[in-house]
Amino acid sequence: MIHAQGVFKEFRLYKKEAGFKGSLKAFFSRQFEIKRAIAPLDLEIQRGEIIGLLGPNGAGKTTLMKMLTGIIVPSGGRLSVLGCEPAQRLKYFRQRIALVMGQKSQLWWDLPAMDSFLLIQKYYEIPPKAFKDRVEELSDLLRVSAYLNVHVRKLSLGERMKVELMASLLHEPEVLFLDEPTIGLDLLSQKNIRDFLFQYHQKRNPTLILTSHYMADIEALAQRVVLIIEGHKRFDGSINKFENLLGHNKTLNFTFAQQIKEFNFFSPYSPRWNAGGKAVEITVPEGELRQVASHILAQYPVTDFSTQKTPIERVLETLLNSPELLKET
């Protein structure tokens, strides 16, 4: 579905000194520097895969998405999506992809969503019966039937995101690009969007490319993770492999009946305290789990205790703080 070989993107950043003098100087001699947003990278994505694009702000995730959808042209390398060169923006290509950006809207703000849907129907040349069936199916799945004739500006953020998703799926794209689809949503709305995307993927099997700063989105949907740091692809593999990059560790969570003042036992394990010293989270090697847990349960007034594999948030946080732990791929 997607093939990238040595693809990179550079931007020219112009600089200007403040004030009239700086403007006059820049008029005759503009100063600029070249910023490489995406370093040369290779990427292969198969039909039906769900890929999670991870990385900090400014890493190049959105730039990569825009190259894959043809919004911006790569500075070099070879890029093919659905057998087409995205930057050519061929009609055949545009009819088979969709892009949802959590911070931008494709719907008319002062019109009901259904009016925008009718425009999308004409744009993508969707037959009337197929359009009617898809509107009914998607509105039922997303539970937005009551909102289709309400002005978009009067919908809540969660409701708007649902109709945005619906608009992007009316033409049944084979590749769906999702850039921060749950940004700003409350926990319940985030879960509803994730559940819908999971159900839709099970039913239609599109290829999904997802960026999100909410790791719950990635864990719930992605089968594979691509990590980008400062424009470089630093990891590309299964989400299970990503979770175990720091070793097969376990995270222990303890809640105590009172504040703990002596931390000597925890020192080798870098404890993370909260609740004023009455709760702690520590990460230990899997082989030491039983020994550490038994000691803490025996020596401290534990009121609650749980164990889990190291959360993906913790893995990502560690790698972003110490990128030298990864080899560039």
Buried (B, 14 or more C-beta within 10 A) or exposed (E): BBBBEEBBBBBEEEEEEEEEEEEEBBEEEEEEEEEBBBBBBBBEBEEBBBBBBBBEEEBBBBBBBBBBBBBBEBBEBEBEBBEBBBBEEBEEBBBBBBBBBBEEBBBBEEBBBBBBBBBBBEEBEBEEEEBEEBBEBBBEBBEBEEBBEBBBEEBEEBBBBBBBBBBBBBBBBBBBBBBBBBBEBEEEBBBBBBBBBBEBBEEEEBBBBBBBBBBBBBBBBBEBBBBBBBBBBBBBEEBEEBBBBBEEBBBBBBBBEEEBEEEEBBEEBEBBBEEEEBBBBBBBEEEEBEEBBEEBEEEBEBEEEEEEBBBBBBBBEBBBEEBEEBEEE
